[in-house]
Amino acid sequence: MLRVAVIGSGPSGVYTAQTLVEQEDVPDVEVHVLDRLPCPYGLVRYGVAPDHEKIKSLQNNLRAVLEHPRVHFLGNVEVGEAGVSLAQLQEIFHAVVFCVGAATDRHLNIPGEDLPGSYPATDFVAWYSAHPDAAVDGFTLTAGSAVVIGVGNVAVDVARMLSRDAAELASTDMPQGALGAMADSRVEDVWMVGRRGPSQAKFTTKELRELGALPGTRVLVRPEELALDPAYRDPSTLPAPMRRNVEVLRDWAERPVAMAAGVGRERRIHLRFFLRPVELLGDPVTGVRAVRFERTVPDGRGGVTGTGEYEEIAGQLVLRSVGYRGLPQPGLPFDEASGTVPHANGRVLKDGQPYPGVYVAGWIKRGPTGVIGTNRPCAKETARSLLADAAGLAGRPVAAEPVAALERIGARPVPWRGWLAIEAAEAERGRSLGRGTVKLADWDGLLRAARSVLVGR
């Protein structure tokens, strides 16, 4: 039996496990999927916006893999300096696959970035998604104007959530505290700003169009900014996703978005392009009050250059969404330039040579690119490399009982039945509030629910 540890239970980890156990030519593979959190599914649970229920339903597909008889979920297992080391994992498993994603945000590196009221967009996402590491006090949405820096799907998500009425979100699994803050929100203007043009924006067309269908919300674009993009007038040579984005924005510029019927106050989403943030204005006591941008223009080489013209956009809440970056993993080589682990077809390379039994998949392998589905071929490549190495890996002696071995070194794993208890507690929480399932948002609540069915733990 070849025993494999997959570190991370998001799409890349689950797709890796699926490929490993479904290969008929290597039938004796057992996979333990370890996650730092007591809950599975990674960014599908904690990164997909609560109003995107169709995408969140992907959890059902991931669930089917984690319920496979030779796949075992073990949550609440920290891997790294604060938990189980790679060396310890290698004593328990024949192979280890790191699927840990890109765990930190990229910085703007401009003055004022750390003023009160300025946050990585992922902090906001973690809060409304009930991530147990989210700030305890959360967000009080007293700002009248919010600035979202970035034009990717995360930026679209947070702009859309800031523009939603709480009544529209009551049927989602959003935690009760976040829902209450949304109900008290005073945000009326949301500015989503990119330093380049519409043909280079990273959002997908489906998410872009959703902004134009929000009840009680008007989407505003500036034709003169769109026209700065050389591909704006004739996008026919662009790849299809970018062409569709440009066509939607051009349609909005020519026929302004009519406000969809809704309840509550009017909101406005301003889509701005060719503006580069250069400073956040405010002070450490009262917090951020505005963002100063420099007008940019295309430089003819796919980038932009500054013009020396500046504009301030008022905002008492700033959410920075300019990309992610992987973090070094203890015991693994790391490429600082790309924020990834060096590899060849998923095999980790240490000093240029394959590190026996150690693999990567997902964002820590290829960088933070693509959509959820992009993880499937990436995971398959890694799993196939591992399976090709199986004969040389399986002969090494390892601990007889993985869970017992993890417990002996201080881990307190939450198995699948513990996760099912969390699910039941969240369903009960929703019933008590007159809602559907409502997520538990804190470590104590999650672990209390999980331990309720784990006698003696």
C-alpha positions as CSV (number, residue, x, y, z in Angstrom):
1,M,0.0,0.0,0.0
2,L,1.4,3.4,-1.0
3,R,0.4,5.9,1.6
4,V,0.3,9.6,0.5
5,A,-0.3,12.8,2.5
6,V,-1.9,15.7,0.6
7,I,-1.5,19.0,2.4
8,G,-4.5,21.1,1.7
9,S,-8.1,20.2,1.1
10,G,-9.0,22.8,-1.5
11,P,-9.6,22.0,-5.2
12,S,-5.9,21.2,-6.0
13,G,-5.5,18.9,-3.0
14,V,-8.8,17.1,-3.6
15,Y,-8.2,16.7,-7.4
16,T,-4.7,15.3,-6.5
17,A,-6.3,12.8,-4.2
18,Q,-8.9,11.9,-6.8
19,T,-6.3,11.1,-9.5
20,L,-4.2,9.1,-7.0
21,V,-7.1,6.7,-6.0
22,E,-8.8,6.4,-9.4
23,Q,-5.8,5.1,-11.3
24,E,-6.4,1.4,-12.1
25,D,-2.7,0.6,-12.8
26,V,-1.7,1.6,-9.2
27,P,-4.7,0.3,-7.2
28,D,-3.1,0.2,-3.7
29,V,-2.9,3.9,-2.9
30,E,-4.3,5.4,0.4
31,V,-4.5,9.2,0.7
32,H,-4.8,11.3,3.9
33,V,-5.8,14.8,3.1
34,L,-4.5,17.1,5.9
35,D,-5.7,20.6,6.4
36,R,-4.9,23.3,9.0
37,L,-8.6,24.1,9.4
38,P,-11.1,21.6,10.8
39,C,-13.2,22.2,7.7
40,P,-12.5,20.9,4.1
41,Y,-12.8,22.6,0.7
42,G,-10.3,25.5,1.1
43,L,-11.2,28.5,-1.0
44,V,-14.4,26.9,-2.2
45,R,-15.6,27.3,1.4
46,Y,-13.7,30.4,2.4
47,G,-13.0,32.3,-0.8
48,V,-16.1,32.0,-3.0
49,A,-18.6,34.8,-2.2
50,P,-21.7,33.6,-0.3
51,D,-24.0,34.8,-3.1
52,H,-22.2,32.6,-5.6
53,E,-24.2,29.5,-4.7
54,K,-23.6,27.7,-8.0
55,I,-19.8,27.9,-7.6
56,K,-20.1,26.9,-3.9
57,S,-22.0,23.8,-5.0
58,L,-18.7,22.5,-6.2
59,Q,-18.3,21.4,-2.6
60,N,-20.5,18.4,-3.5
61,N,-18.0,17.2,-6.1
62,L,-15.1,17.6,-3.6
63,R,-17.1,15.9,-1.0
64,A,-17.6,12.8,-3.1
65,V,-13.8,12.5,-3.4
66,L,-13.2,13.0,0.4
67,E,-15.8,10.2,1.1
68,H,-13.9,7.7,-1.1
69,P,-13.0,4.7,1.0
70,R,-9.2,5.2,0.4
71,V,-9.3,8.9,1.1
72,H,-9.2,10.2,4.7
73,F,-9.8,13.8,5.7
74,L,-7.8,15.0,8.7
75,G,-8.5,18.6,9.7
76,N,-6.9,20.7,12.4
77,V,-3.4,19.5,11.4
78,E,-0.9,22.3,11.2
79,V,2.1,21.5,8.9
80,G,5.2,23.6,9.2
81,E,7.1,25.4,11.9
82,A,4.1,25.6,14.3
83,G,3.1,21.9,13.7
84,V,4.1,18.7,12.0
85,S,7.4,19.0,10.1
86,L,8.1,17.6,6.7
87,A,10.6,15.2,8.3
88,Q,7.9,13.9,10.6
89,L,5.4,13.5,7.7
90,Q,8.1,11.4,5.8
91,E,8.2,9.0,8.8
92,I,4.4,8.5,8.4
93,F,3.8,8.7,4.7
94,H,5.6,7.4,1.6
95,A,5.0,10.7,-0.3
96,V,3.9,14.2,0.6
97,V,2.1,16.6,-1.8
98,F,1.9,20.2,-0.8
99,C,-1.3,21.9,-2.1
100,V,-1.1,25.0,0.2
101,G,-2.0,27.7,-2.3
102,A,-0.7,31.3,-2.2
103,A,-1.3,32.3,1.4
104,T,-0.5,36.0,1.4
105,D,-1.5,39.2,-0.4
106,R,0.8,41.2,-2.6
107,H,1.5,44.7,-1.3
108,L,1.1,48.1,-3.1
109,N,4.3,49.4,-1.4
110,I,3.1,53.0,-1.3
111,P,2.8,55.5,1.5
112,G,-0.3,55.1,3.7
113,E,-0.9,51.5,2.8
114,D,-1.2,50.5,6.4
115,L,-3.5,53.3,7.5
116,P,-6.6,52.3,9.6
117,G,-9.4,51.5,7.1
118,S,-7.0,50.0,4.5
119,Y,-7.1,46.2,4.3
120,P,-6.2,43.4,1.9
121,A,-9.4,42.4,0.1
122,T,-8.8,38.9,1.3
123,D,-9.4,40.1,4.9
124,F,-12.8,41.3,3.9
125,V,-13.5,38.0,2.0
126,A,-12.4,36.0,5.1
127,W,-14.7,38.0,7.3
128,Y,-17.9,37.5,5.2
129,S,-16.9,33.9,4.5
130,A,-16.6,33.1,8.3
131,H,-12.9,32.1,8.1
132,P,-11.9,31.4,11.8
133,D,-8.7,33.5,11.3
134,A,-10.7,36.6,10.3
135,A,-10.5,39.6,12.6
136,V,-12.7,39.1,15.6
137,D,-14.1,42.6,15.5
138,G,-14.7,42.3,11.7
139,F,-15.8,45.3,9.6
140,T,-18.1,48.1,10.6
141,L,-19.2,49.5,7.3
142,T,-19.6,53.1,8.3
143,A,-17.8,54.4,5.2
144,G,-19.9,56.2,2.6
145,S,-17.3,55.5,-0.1
146,A,-15.1,52.5,-0.6
147,V,-12.2,52.1,-3.0
148,V,-11.3,48.6,-4.3
149,I,-7.8,48.6,-5.9
150,G,-7.6,46.0,-8.6
151,V,-9.7,44.6,-11.4
152,G,-9.7,40.8,-10.9
153,N,-12.5,38.5,-9.8
154,V,-11.8,39.1,-6.1
155,A,-12.1,42.8,-6.6
156,V,-15.5,42.2,-8.4
157,D,-16.6,40.0,-5.5
158,V,-15.9,42.5,-2.8
159,A,-17.4,45.4,-4.9
160,R,-20.6,43.3,-5.4
161,M,-20.8,42.3,-1.8
162,L,-20.4,46.0,-0.7
163,S,-23.3,46.8,-3.0
164,R,-25.7,44.1,-1.9
165,D,-28.6,44.7,0.5
166,A,-28.5,42.4,3.6
167,A,-32.0,41.1,2.7
168,E,-30.5,39.6,-0.5
169,L,-27.8,37.8,1.6
170,A,-30.0,36.4,4.4
171,S,-30.6,33.2,2.5
172,T,-26.8,32.5,2.2
173,D,-24.5,30.9,4.7
174,M,-22.9,34.2,5.6
175,P,-22.2,34.4,9.4
176,Q,-24.7,36.3,11.4
177,G,-22.3,39.0,12.5
178,A,-21.3,39.9,9.0
179,L,-24.9,39.9,7.9
180,G,-25.8,42.3,10.6
181,A,-22.9,44.6,9.6
182,M,-24.1,44.5,6.0
183,A,-27.5,45.5,7.2
184,D,-26.0,48.6,8.9
185,S,-23.7,49.5,6.0
186,R,-23.6,53.1,4.9
187,V,-21.6,52.4,1.7
188,E,-23.1,54.2,-1.2
189,D,-20.2,54.5,-3.7
190,V,-17.8,51.7,-4.6
191,W,-14.9,52.6,-6.8
192,M,-13.1,49.7,-8.5
193,V,-9.9,51.0,-10.0
194,G,-7.3,49.4,-12.3
195,R,-3.9,50.7,-13.3
196,R,-4.2,49.3,-16.8
197,G,-7.0,49.2,-19.4
198,P,-10.2,47.1,-19.8
199,S,-8.5,44.6,-22.2
200,Q,-6.0,43.7,-19.5
201,A,-8.5,43.4,-16.6
202,K,-8.4,39.9,-15.0
203,F,-12.1,39.6,-14.1
204,T,-14.3,37.1,-16.0
205,T,-17.2,38.3,-18.1
206,K,-19.8,36.5,-16.0
207,E,-18.7,38.2,-12.8
208,L,-18.5,41.6,-14.6
209,R,-22.0,41.3,-16.0
210,E,-23.3,40.5,-12.5
211,L,-22.5,44.0,-11.4
212,G,-24.9,45.4,-14.0
213,A,-27.8,43.2,-12.5
214,L,-27.5,44.2,-8.9
215,P,-30.8,45.5,-7.5
216,G,-30.7,49.2,-6.5
217,T,-27.2,49.7,-8.1
218,R,-26.0,51.8,-11.0
219,V,-22.7,50.9,-12.8
220,L,-20.8,53.9,-14.1
221,V,-17.9,53.8,-16.6
222,R,-16.1,56.6,-18.4
223,P,-15.9,56.3,-22.2
224,E,-12.8,58.5,-22.3
225,E,-10.9,56.1,-20.0
226,L,-12.0,53.0,-22.0
227,A,-10.9,54.8,-25.2
228,L,-7.3,55.0,-23.9
229,D,-7.0,51.2,-24.5
230,P,-5.8,50.5,-28.0
231,A,-8.0,47.4,-28.2
232,Y,-11.1,49.2,-27.1
233,R,-12.5,50.3,-30.6
234,D,-11.6,47.0,-32.3
235,P,-11.2,44.1,-29.8
236,S,-11.4,41.4,-32.5
237,T,-7.7,40.4,-32.1
238,L,-8.0,39.9,-28.4
239,P,-8.4,36.4,-26.8
240,A,-12.1,35.6,-26.3
241,P,-12.4,36.3,-22.5
242,M,-10.8,39.8,-22.9
243,R,-12.8,40.6,-26.0
244,R,-16.1,39.8,-24.1
245,N,-15.0,42.0,-21.2
246,V,-14.3,44.9,-23.6
247,E,-17.6,44.4,-25.4
248,V,-19.6,44.5,-22.1
249,L,-17.8,47.7,-21.0
250,R,-18.3,49.3,-24.4
251,D,-22.0,48.5,-24.3
252,W,-22.2,50.1,-20.9
253,A,-20.4,53.2,-22.0
254,E,-22.7,53.6,-25.0
255,R,-25.8,52.7,-23.1
256,P,-25.4,53.5,-19.5
257,V,-26.5,50.7,-17.1
258,A,-30.1,51.4,-15.9
259,M,-30.5,50.8,-12.2
260,A,-32.2,47.5,-11.5
261,A,-35.2,47.6,-9.2
262,G,-34.3,47.1,-5.6
263,V,-35.0,48.0,-2.0
264,G,-33.1,50.3,0.3
265,R,-30.8,53.1,-0.8
266,E,-29.3,53.7,-4.2
267,R,-25.7,52.5,-4.7
268,R,-23.2,53.3,-7.4
269,I,-20.3,51.2,-8.7
270,H,-17.7,53.2,-10.5
271,L,-15.3,51.3,-12.8
272,R,-12.2,53.2,-13.4
273,F,-9.1,52.4,-15.6
274,F,-5.6,53.7,-16.2
275,L,-5.2,55.0,-12.7
276,R,-2.2,53.8,-10.6
277,P,-2.3,54.2,-6.8
278,V,0.6,56.3,-5.5
279,E,-0.5,57.1,-1.9
280,L,-3.3,56.6,0.6
281,L,-4.2,59.8,2.3
282,G,-5.3,60.2,5.9
283,D,-3.7,59.9,9.3
284,P,-3.2,57.2,12.0
285,V,-6.0,58.5,14.2
286,T,-8.9,59.0,11.8
287,G,-7.7,56.6,9.2
288,V,-7.7,56.7,5.4
289,R,-9.8,59.4,3.7
290,A,-8.8,59.1,0.0
291,V,-6.5,57.4,-2.4
292,R,-4.3,59.4,-4.7
293,F,-3.9,58.0,-8.2
294,E,-1.6,58.9,-11.1
295,R,-3.2,58.8,-14.6
296,T,-1.4,56.2,-16.8
297,V,-1.4,55.5,-20.5
298,P,-0.3,52.4,-22.5
299,D,3.4,52.2,-23.1
300,G,3.2,50.2,-26.3
301,R,4.8,47.1,-24.7
302,G,1.8,45.8,-22.8
303,G,2.4,47.9,-19.7
304,V,1.6,51.5,-18.7
305,T,3.5,54.6,-17.9
306,G,2.7,57.5,-15.7
307,T,1.6,60.9,-17.1
308,G,2.3,63.1,-14.1
309,E,-1.5,63.9,-13.7
310,Y,-3.1,63.0,-10.4
311,E,-6.6,62.4,-9.1
312,E,-7.9,61.8,-5.6
313,I,-10.8,59.4,-5.0
314,A,-12.5,59.7,-1.6
315,G,-12.8,56.5,0.4
316,Q,-12.9,55.8,4.1
317,L,-12.6,52.0,3.3
318,V,-9.8,50.8,1.0
319,L,-9.6,47.1,-0.1
320,R,-6.4,46.2,-1.9
321,S,-6.8,43.3,-4.4
322,V,-3.6,43.2,-6.4
323,G,-2.8,39.5,-6.3
324,Y,-1.5,36.7,-4.1
325,R,1.9,35.3,-3.3
326,G,3.0,31.9,-2.0
327,L,4.9,31.6,1.2
328,P,8.1,29.5,1.9
329,Q,7.3,26.0,3.2
330,P,9.7,24.8,5.9
331,G,11.9,22.1,4.5
332,L,11.2,22.9,0.9
333,P,13.2,25.1,-1.6
334,F,11.5,28.3,-2.6
335,D,11.7,30.7,-5.5
336,E,11.4,34.2,-4.1
337,A,10.8,35.8,-7.5
338,S,7.7,33.7,-8.4
339,G,6.6,32.8,-4.9
340,T,6.5,29.1,-5.8
341,V,8.3,25.9,-5.1
342,P,10.7,24.8,-7.9
343,H,9.4,21.6,-9.5
344,A,9.5,19.4,-12.6
345,N,6.0,18.2,-13.5
346,G,5.1,18.5,-9.8
347,R,8.2,16.8,-8.4
348,V,9.9,19.2,-6.0
349,L,13.4,20.1,-7.1
350,K,16.0,20.5,-4.4
351,D,19.4,21.8,-5.6
352,G,18.1,21.1,-9.1
353,Q,17.4,17.4,-8.5
354,P,14.0,15.7,-7.6
355,Y,13.4,15.6,-3.9
356,P,12.3,12.0,-3.4
357,G,8.7,11.6,-2.3
358,V,7.9,15.3,-2.2
359,Y,5.5,17.0,-4.6
360,V,3.5,20.2,-5.2
361,A,0.2,21.1,-6.9
362,G,-1.9,24.2,-7.2
363,W,-0.9,27.8,-6.7
364,I,2.3,26.9,-4.7
365,K,3.4,25.0,-7.8
366,R,2.4,27.3,-10.7
367,G,1.6,30.7,-9.0
368,P,-1.8,32.3,-8.4
369,T,-3.3,31.9,-11.9
370,G,-6.4,30.4,-13.4
371,V,-9.8,29.6,-12.1
372,I,-10.9,26.7,-9.9
373,G,-11.0,24.3,-12.9
374,T,-7.4,25.1,-13.7
375,N,-6.4,23.1,-10.7
376,R,-7.6,19.8,-12.2
377,P,-5.0,19.4,-15.0
378,C,-2.3,20.8,-12.6
379,A,-3.2,18.2,-10.0
380,K,-3.4,15.4,-12.5
381,E,0.1,16.1,-13.7
382,T,1.5,16.0,-10.2
383,A,-0.4,12.8,-9.3
384,R,0.9,11.1,-12.4
385,S,4.4,12.0,-11.6
386,L,4.0,10.5,-8.1
387,L,2.4,7.4,-9.5
388,A,5.3,7.0,-11.9
389,D,7.6,7.0,-8.8
390,A,5.4,4.7,-6.8
391,A,7.6,1.6,-7.1
392,G,10.5,3.4,-5.6
393,L,8.5,5.0,-2.8
394,A,6.4,2.2,-1.5
395,G,9.3,0.1,-0.2
396,R,10.3,2.6,2.4
397,P,9.0,1.7,6.0
398,V,6.5,4.1,7.5
399,A,4.4,4.2,10.6
400,A,1.6,1.6,10.8
401,E,-1.2,3.9,11.8
402,P,-1.1,7.5,10.4
403,V,-3.6,9.0,12.8
404,A,-2.0,7.5,15.9
405,A,1.4,8.6,14.6
406,L,0.2,12.2,14.2
407,E,-1.4,12.2,17.6
408,R,1.9,11.0,19.2
409,I,3.7,14.1,17.9
410,G,1.0,16.4,19.3
411,A,-1.6,16.8,16.5
412,R,-5.3,16.5,17.3
413,P,-6.8,15.6,14.0
414,V,-10.5,16.2,13.2
415,P,-11.6,13.4,11.0
416,W,-14.5,13.4,8.5
417,R,-17.1,12.6,11.1
418,G,-15.9,15.7,13.0
419,W,-16.5,17.8,9.9
420,L,-20.0,16.2,9.6
421,A,-20.7,17.4,13.2
422,I,-19.6,20.9,12.2
423,E,-22.0,20.8,9.3
424,A,-24.8,19.7,11.6
425,A,-24.0,22.5,14.1
426,E,-24.1,25.1,11.2
427,A,-27.5,23.7,10.1
428,E,-28.8,24.0,13.6
429,R,-27.4,27.5,13.9
430,G,-29.3,28.5,10.8
431,R,-32.6,27.0,12.0
432,S,-32.3,28.9,15.3
433,L,-31.9,32.2,13.3
434,G,-34.7,31.4,10.9
435,R,-32.2,31.1,8.0
436,G,-30.6,28.2,6.1
437,T,-27.2,26.9,7.0
438,V,-25.2,29.6,8.8
439,K,-21.4,29.2,9.2
440,L,-19.6,29.1,12.5
441,A,-17.1,31.8,12.4
442,D,-14.6,31.0,15.3
443,W,-12.1,28.3,16.1
444,D,-13.8,27.5,19.5
445,G,-17.2,27.0,17.9
446,L,-15.8,24.8,15.1
447,L,-13.7,22.6,17.4
448,R,-16.4,22.3,20.0
449,A,-18.8,21.0,17.3
450,A,-16.2,18.6,15.9
451,R,-15.2,17.3,19.3
452,S,-18.8,16.6,20.3
453,V,-18.7,13.3,18.3
454,L,-15.0,12.4,19.0
455,V,-15.2,10.6,22.4
456,G,-11.9,10.8,24.3
457,R,-10.4,13.6,22.2
